[in-house]
Amino acid sequence: MEQSWERERLQKTEERTWASTTVVEELKKVSCMAAPMVVLMVSLYLLQVVSLMMVGHLGGLSLSAVSIGGSFATVTGFSLLFGLTGGLETLCGQAYGAEQYQKLGTYTYCAIISLIPICIPVSILWIFMDRILIEIGQDPEISTVACQYAICLIPALFADAILQSLLRYFQSMNLILPMLLSTSVTLFFHIPLCWALIFKWKLGVKGAALAIDVSYWLNVIFLGLYMGFSSSCKKTRVINWNDIFSSIKEFFCFALPSAVMVCLEWWTFELLILLAGLLPNSQLETSVLSICLTTISLHFYLQSGIAAAGSAQVSNNLGAGNHEAVQVVIRAVLKISLIEAVIVSTNLFCYRNVFGYAFSNERVVVDYVTELAPLLCLSIVADSLQTVLSGIARGCGWQHIGAYINLGAYYFVGIPVAVLLCFILHLGGKGLWIGILTGNIVQATLLALITGFTDWEKQATKARERIFEGTFSADNGLP
């Protein structure tokens, strides 16, 4: 009896040791992938930020026009493409995990072919941007310049359709170095090019857009050449047009809910600024909320790198049928995300009295930012968790669930709470941000519950069946 108890105790000890070792290994693996992905995502984000910063030296009109034009372009175009290619995180990641390399290439080609036509109606919308902006009450002069900026940005839209597909392709195969080098080189090239086009060749706002065009296409060329000539991509380069066109329906079944999932969230923050513009002291409110939004957006790109690493590892392991590794990856990536969020939010809270001076020298703005800093810190933690959990959802193929959660969290909870606190209880911008924070918390909580109660062995089986047998339906990825 004692020997049996001793054997059982030793077995449990060995299991705990193995689990602990596995978590440490996955932490290292995810960290090694997440760190360069963070640099990559921030580098892509900085392309437009650099153009905006340089245009700011041309005067208030140019800065306002590029801000509004860039925001409109992001909401109607770039966020849409980013969301649609989220479907590849499921398809490519699971195909690579199942060692179905030809399908990995097929899904990537399918995405590129599917996304380029979508850019055409978006481009037409941008051509008439000035009329749309004037109709919703924007200044006619600013609207005209914003439209010129957006029209010059159309080539970057088509480049982004290819670029986002290639990024998901390389991410699924854990080929981080080519993406990191490509985006880093492009950013370093973009800075002097943008300066030359804006100031030396006197192209102004148009030069800022053209610099982004060139940089996006340069990034596409670098990654395209690597895909075409690297031995790492050899098995994925086989082109079968019948397979590519027959995969379009499957791609959109994941891509469309993924786009809804992303756009519903992004549009909420844009709506926040519009609501702030309705307040009595609209200039102060919009300025402060813009500072908070810029801060949370920059941090979002940091967390997106961690989310991308988690999504790739989860989809790879599901495709390989390794459901135990999936659970270890999820715990590892959530730990990394939470540690990073706590560090950032703690530093922000400690320096809340001076943080506002990074954006403005006006005392009233700085004081208001200090007042909102505790809420911003909470938003950083909540947004970090939901960003990583959303990445896990895309890796599993839960885009449908994510779309419903985002709709409910932001449009049935977050925005109504924001309107109630802001306009009924007269809390102003603080009330708006509390509403968005509430939506963040609801979104993260629901995603966490679904992730926690999922039968991962069943999910791995479904992923293998879809990849090998082609058994696909609209609810195939649901837990």
C-alpha positions in Angstrom: 0.0 0.0 0.0 2.8 2.4 0.9 4.7 1.5 -2.3 1.6 2.2 -4.4 1.1 5.6 -2.7 4.8 6.4 -3.2 4.6 5.5 -6.9 1.6 7.7 -7.3 3.3 10.6 -5.5 6.4 10.2 -7.7 4.2 10.1 -10.9 2.4 13.3 -9.9 5.7 15.0 -9.1 7.1 14.0 -12.5 3.9 15.3 -14.2 4.2 18.6 -12.4 7.9 18.9 -13.3 7.1 18.1 -17.0 4.3 20.6 -17.1 6.6 23.3 -15.5 9.4 22.5 -17.9 7.0 22.6 -20.9 5.6 26.0 -19.9 9.1 27.4 -19.6 10.0 26.1 -23.0 6.9 27.5 -24.6 7.5 30.9 -22.8 11.0 31.0 -24.4 9.6 29.9 -27.8 6.7 32.4 -27.8 9.0 35.2 -26.5 11.5 34.6 -29.2 8.8 35.0 -31.8 6.9 37.7 -30.0 9.8 40.1 -29.6 10.6 40.5 -33.3 6.9 40.5 -34.1 6.5 43.5 -31.8 9.3 45.4 -33.6 7.7 44.4 -37.0 4.2 45.6 -36.0 5.5 48.9 -34.6 7.7 49.5 -37.7 4.6 49.1 -40.0 2.6 51.5 -37.7 5.4 54.1 -37.8 5.3 54.4 -41.6 2.2 56.5 -41.3 3.2 58.2 -38.1 6.5 59.5 -39.6 4.6 61.0 -42.5 2.1 62.6 -40.1 4.9 64.0 -38.0 6.7 65.6 -41.0 3.5 67.0 -42.5 2.9 68.6 -39.1 5.8 71.0 -39.8 3.9 72.3 -42.9 1.2 73.9 -40.8 -2.2 73.3 -39.1 -4.1 72.7 -42.4 -1.8 70.0 -43.6 -1.7 68.3 -40.2 -5.4 68.3 -39.8 -6.0 67.1 -43.4 -3.5 64.2 -43.1 -5.0 63.2 -39.7 -8.5 63.1 -41.0 -7.6 61.6 -44.4 -5.5 59.0 -42.7 -8.2 58.1 -40.2 -10.8 57.8 -42.9 -8.4 55.6 -45.0 -7.7 53.4 -42.0 -11.3 52.9 -41.1 -12.6 52.2 -44.6 -9.6 50.5 -46.2 -6.5 49.4 -44.2 -8.5 48.1 -41.2 -10.7 46.1 -43.6 -7.7 44.4 -45.3 -6.1 43.7 -41.9 -9.3 42.1 -40.7 -9.9 40.0 -43.9 -6.4 38.6 -43.8 -7.0 37.4 -40.2 -8.7 34.4 -41.9 -5.3 33.3 -43.0 -4.1 33.0 -39.4 -6.5 30.0 -39.1 -6.1 28.5 -42.6 -2.3 28.9 -43.1 -1.4 28.2 -39.5 -3.3 25.0 -39.3 -2.1 23.9 -42.8 1.5 24.4 -41.8 1.0 22.5 -38.5 -0.5 19.6 -40.5 2.5 19.8 -42.9 0.2 20.5 -45.9 2.6 23.0 -47.4 0.9 23.3 -50.8 -2.4 24.3 -49.1 -0.5 27.0 -47.2 0.6 28.5 -50.5 -2.8 28.0 -52.1 -4.6 29.9 -49.3 -2.1 32.8 -49.6 -2.5 33.1 -53.4 -6.3 32.9 -52.8 -6.2 35.7 -50.3 -4.2 38.0 -52.6 -6.5 37.3 -55.6 -9.6 37.9 -53.4 -8.4 41.1 -51.8 -7.2 43.1 -54.7 -10.7 43.5 -56.3 -12.0 44.7 -52.9 -9.5 47.6 -53.1 -11.4 49.0 -56.2 -14.6 50.1 -54.5 -12.6 51.4 -51.5 -10.5 53.5 -53.9 -13.6 55.0 -55.5 -14.9 55.9 -52.0 -11.6 57.7 -51.3 -11.9 59.7 -54.6 -15.1 61.2 -53.2 -13.8 61.5 -49.7 -14.1 65.3 -49.7 -17.8 65.3 -50.4 -18.4 62.7 -47.7 -16.4 64.7 -45.1 -18.2 68.0 -46.0 -21.5 66.2 -45.7 -20.7 65.1 -42.1 -19.7 68.7 -41.1 -16.0 68.8 -41.7 -14.2 72.0 -42.9 -14.3 72.2 -46.8 -10.7 73.3 -47.1 -9.4 70.5 -44.8 -11.7 68.0 -46.6 -10.3 68.9 -50.0 -6.7 68.4 -48.9 -7.6 65.2 -47.0 -9.1 63.9 -50.2 -5.9 64.7 -52.2 -3.9 62.8 -49.6 -6.2 59.8 -49.8 -6.2 59.7 -53.6 -2.4 59.6 -53.5 -2.6 56.8 -51.0 -4.5 54.5 -53.3 -1.4 52.6 -54.5 -0.5 51.8 -50.9 -4.0 50.2 -50.5 -3.4 47.7 -53.3 0.1 47.0 -51.9 -1.4 46.4 -48.5 -3.7 43.7 -49.9 -0.6 41.7 -50.9 1.5 42.8 -47.9 -1.0 41.6 -45.3 -1.4 38.3 -47.0 2.4 37.8 -47.2 2.8 38.7 -43.5 0.3 36.1 -42.4 2.0 33.6 -44.7 5.4 34.1 -43.1 3.9 34.4 -39.6 2.3 30.9 -40.0 5.6 29.4 -40.8 7.4 31.2 -38.0 9.7 32.9 -40.6 10.0 36.1 -38.6 13.5 37.2 -39.7 12.5 38.0 -43.3 9.6 40.1 -42.2 11.6 41.9 -39.5 14.4 42.8 -41.9 12.0 43.8 -44.7 10.0 46.2 -42.5 13.0 47.6 -40.7 14.8 48.4 -43.9 11.7 49.9 -45.3 11.2 52.1 -42.3 14.8 53.4 -42.5 14.3 54.0 -46.2 11.0 55.7 -45.6 12.3 58.4 -43.3 14.7 60.2 -45.7 12.3 59.5 -48.7 9.4 61.2 -46.9 11.6 64.2 -45.9 12.8 64.5 -49.5 9.3 64.3 -51.1 7.7 66.7 -48.6 10.4 69.4 -48.1 13.0 69.0 -50.9 10.7 68.4 -53.8 7.9 70.5 -52.3 5.2 67.9 -52.7 3.7 68.5 -49.3 0.8 66.3 -48.3 1.0 64.4 -51.6 4.6 63.6 -50.9 3.7 62.1 -47.6 1.3 59.8 -49.2 3.7 58.9 -52.1 6.4 58.0 -49.5 3.9 55.5 -47.9 3.1 54.1 -51.4 6.8 53.5 -52.2 7.5 52.0 -48.8 4.6 49.6 -48.9 5.4 48.4 -52.4 9.1 48.0 -51.4 8.1 45.8 -48.5 5.9 43.7 -50.9 8.8 43.3 -53.3 11.3 42.2 -50.6 8.9 39.6 -49.1 7.8 38.5 -52.6 11.4 37.9 -53.7 12.1 35.9 -50.5 9.0 33.8 -51.0 9.9 33.2 -54.7 13.6 32.3 -54.2 14.1 31.0 -50.6 14.4 27.3 -50.1 12.3 27.7 -46.9 9.2 28.5 -49.1 9.9 25.9 -51.8 7.1 23.5 -50.9 4.5 26.2 -50.7 5.2 27.8 -54.2 3.3 25.2 -56.2 0.4 26.9 -58.0 -2.8 25.0 -58.8 -5.3 27.5 -60.1 -8.3 25.1 -59.6 -7.4 24.7 -55.9 -6.8 28.5 -55.5 -10.2 29.5 -57.0 -12.0 26.6 -55.2 -10.6 27.9 -51.9 -12.1 31.4 -52.2 -15.4 30.4 -50.5 -13.5 28.8 -47.6 -11.3 31.8 -47.3 -14.2 34.3 -47.0 -16.0 32.1 -44.5 -13.1 32.9 -42.1 -12.1 36.3 -43.6 -15.5 38.1 -43.4 -16.2 37.5 -39.7 -12.5 38.2 -39.0 -13.0 41.6 -40.7 -16.2 42.3 -38.8 -14.4 41.3 -35.6 -11.5 43.8 -36.2 -13.6 46.7 -37.8 -16.2 46.7 -35.1 -13.5 47.3 -32.5 -11.5 49.9 -34.5 -14.6 51.8 -35.5 -15.6 52.1 -31.8 -12.5 54.2 -31.0 -13.2 56.5 -34.0 -16.7 56.9 -32.9 -15.4 57.9 -29.5 -13.6 61.0 -31.0 -16.8 61.9 -32.9 -18.8 61.8 -29.7 -16.2 64.0 -28.0 -16.7 66.6 -30.7 -20.3 67.0 -29.5 -19.3 68.1 -26.0 -19.3 71.8 -25.0 -15.5 72.1 -24.6 -14.9 69.9 -27.7 -11.4 71.1 -28.5 -10.1 70.1 -25.1 -12.1 66.8 -25.0 -11.0 65.7 -28.4 -7.4 66.7 -27.8 -7.2 64.7 -24.6 -9.0 61.7 -25.9 -6.8 61.7 -29.0 -3.7 61.5 -26.7 -5.3 58.6 -24.9 -6.2 56.9 -28.2 -2.7 57.4 -29.6 -1.2 55.9 -26.5 -3.6 52.8 -26.5 -3.1 52.4 -30.3 0.7 52.3 -30.0 0.4 49.8 -27.1 -2.0 47.8 -29.3 0.7 47.3 -31.9 3.1 46.1 -29.1 0.5 43.5 -28.0 -0.4 42.6 -31.6 3.1 41.1 -31.9 2.5 38.9 -28.9 -1.0 38.0 -30.2 0.5 37.1 -33.6 3.0 34.8 -32.0 0.3 33.1 -29.9 -2.0 32.8 -32.9 0.7 31.1 -35.0 1.7 28.7 -32.3 -2.0 27.8 -31.5 -2.9 27.2 -35.1 0.3 25.2 -35.8 -0.4 22.9 -32.9 -4.1 22.5 -33.7 -3.1 21.5 -37.3 -0.6 19.1 -35.9 -3.2 17.6 -33.5 -1.2 18.5 -30.4 -4.0 19.8 -28.2 -1.9 19.7 -25.0 0.7 22.1 -26.5 -2.1 24.5 -27.4 -3.1 24.9 -23.7 0.5 25.4 -22.7 1.0 28.1 -25.4 -2.2 29.9 -24.3 -0.9 30.1 -20.7 2.5 31.2 -21.8 1.3 33.9 -24.1 -1.2 35.3 -21.6 1.6 35.5 -19.0 3.8 37.4 -21.3 1.0 39.8 -22.3 0.0 40.4 -18.7 3.6 41.1 -17.5 4.1 43.6 -20.3 0.8 45.3 -19.7 1.5 45.6 -15.9 4.9 47.1 -16.5 3.6 49.7 -19.0 0.6 50.6 -17.0 2.6 50.9 -13.7 5.1 53.2 -15.4 2.3 55.3 -16.9 0.6 55.7 -13.6 3.9 56.7 -11.8 4.6 59.4 -14.4 1.0 60.4 -15.0 1.7 64.0 -13.9 4.2 64.6 -16.7 3.0 62.2 -19.3 0.8 64.8 -21.0 3.8 67.0 -21.8 4.9 64.5 -24.4 1.9 65.7 -26.5 1.1 69.2 -25.3 2.6 72.2 -23.4 -0.9 73.5 -22.3 -1.4 73.0 -18.6 -5.1 72.3 -18.9 -4.5 69.4 -21.4 -1.7 68.0 -19.2 -4.0 68.1 -16.1 -6.8 66.4 -17.9 -4.5 63.7 -19.1 -3.3 63.2 -15.5 -6.9 62.8 -14.4 -7.7 60.2 -17.1 -4.3 58.3 -16.6 -5.7 55.7 -14.0 -8.5 54.8 -16.5 -5.9 54.6 -19.3 -3.8 52.2 -17.2 -6.8 49.9 -16.7 -7.5 50.1 -20.4 -4.0 49.0 -21.2 -4.4 45.9 -19.1 -7.9 45.0 -20.4 -6.9 45.8 -24.0 -3.8 43.7 -23.8 -5.8 40.6 -22.6 -8.4 41.0 -25.3 -5.8 41.5 -28.0 -4.0 38.3 -27.2 -7.3 36.4 -26.7 -8.5 37.7 -30.1 -5.3 36.4 -31.6 -5.9 33.0 -30.1 -9.5 33.1 -31.4 -8.2 33.7 -35.0 -5.7 30.9 -34.6 -8.6 28.5 -33.7 -11.0 29.8 -36.3 -13.4 31.4 -33.9 -13.8 34.6 -36.0 -17.6 34.2 -35.9 -17.6 34.1 -32.1 -15.2 37.1 -32.0 -17.5 39.2 -34.3 -20.5 38.5 -32.0 -18.6 39.3 -28.9 -17.2 42.6 -30.3 -20.7 43.6 -31.4 -22.2 42.9 -28.0 -19.3 44.2 -25.9 -18.9 47.6 -27.7 -22.2 48.4 -29.3 -24.6 46.9 -26.8 -22.5 47.7 -23.7 -19.6 50.0 -24.2 -21.1 52.7 -26.4 -24.4 52.9 -24.5 -22.5 53.2 -21.2 -20.3 55.8 -22.7 -23.3 57.9 -23.9 -25.1 57.5 -20.6 -22.1 58.6 -18.5 -21.0 61.4 -20.9 -24.3 63.1 -21.9 -26.8 62.0 -19.2 -24.6 62.0 -16.1 -22.4 64.8 -17.6 -19.0 63.1 -16.9 -17.6 64.3 -20.3 -14.6 62.7 -21.8 -14.1 60.6 -18.7 -17.5 59.1 -19.1 -16.7 58.2 -22.8 -13.5 56.5 -21.8 -15.2 54.6 -18.9 -17.7 53.3 -21.5 -15.0 52.0 -23.8 -13.1 50.5 -20.8 -16.3 48.7 -19.9 -16.6 47.3 -23.4 -12.9 46.2 -23.2 -13.5 44.3 -20.0 -16.7 42.6 -21.3 -14.9 41.6 -24.5 -11.8 40.2 -22.6 -14.0 38.4 -20.1 -16.2 36.6 -22.7 -13.1 35.6 -24.8 -11.4 34.3 -21.6 -14.5 32.2 -20.6 -14.7 30.6 -24.1 -11.0 29.9 -24.1 -11.1 28.4 -20.7 -14.1 26.1 -21.3 -12.9 24.8 -24.7 -12.4 21.1 -25.4 -9.0 21.5 -27.1 -8.7 17.8 -28.1 -12.0 18.2 -30.0 -10.7 21.4 -31.6 -7.5 19.7 -32.8 -9.5 16.9 -34.3 -11.7 19.3 -36.2 -8.7 21.2 -37.5 -7.1 17.9 -38.8 -10.4 16.8 -40.4 -10.7 20.1 -42.3 -7.2 20.2 -43.5 -7.0 16.5 -44.6 -10.5 15.7 -45.5 -11.8 19.1 -46.6 -14.8 18.8 -44.2 -15.7 22.4 -43.9 -18.8 24.2 -42.7 -19.5 27.7 -41.3 -19.3 26.5 -37.8 -16.3 24.3 -38.2 -14.1 26.4 -36.0 -16.5 26.8 -33.2 -15.8 25.3 -29.8 
